[in-house]
Amino acid sequence: METGFTYLSLMILVATLALATSATLTLGSIVQRRQAEQQLLEVGAAYRRAIASYLNSSPGGRRSYPPTLTDLLKDPRYPGVRRHLRRLYPDPMTGKAEWGLVPAPGGGIMGIHSLSEARAIKLAGFEAENQLFEGKVRYSEWIFVVQSVAPGIGTGVPRQTPGASAGATSPNPTPQQVPGGFAAQSPAPVELSGTAQVPARGLFPTGAQH
């Protein structure tokens, strides 16, 4: 009888430890997802600022978007070193360097988005520049885009269906339909030389520099 009671107590203890371990792992996963979400917001903002800087720095009065993300590292329109982004950051949600690209009406890239179709934890409480992310349930719907308001560049925004391969285009939505968009007129023209002035601190709060 005593042996049976001891065995039952041991089984209850094992089950309790298993539940506690499972709960701890789940909590850890949620914390990691929230950290990755914050990284996505910060990295997306860095790309958006860099694209706006490239657009505002266009020589000859003809504003243009970068043909590739690599052009943000060293602006090919100038003979010297002119940077708009310190490095190409990977997507925190997928861990890959590949991003969904939003093509501009006249050519070039006007925005990026994650290729992750995972459901977002954060659905509200975004800052003003990301207020159109409110209620978006998937990370691929957090689209960081720069809309030009200069004459000669339309404000209609071609859209790449989130999750599609980079470079594919689809019918133009209205500007209000593009989450995270803001006019490129907002930031003042920025000239960067040497190391880019996009702050590195805060991009990866967990301490990992990808």
Secondary structure, 3 states (H helix, E strand, C coil): CHHHHHHHHHHHHHHHHHHHHHHHHHHHHHHHHHHHHHHHHHHHHHHHHHHHHHHHCCHHHCCCCCCCHHHHCCCCCCCCCCCCCCCCCCCCCCCCCCCEEEECCCCCEEEEECCCCCECCCCCCCCHHHHHHCCCCEHHHCEEEEECCCCCCCCCCCECCCCCCCCCCECCCCHHHCCCCEECCCCCCCCCCCCCCCCCCCCCCCCCCC
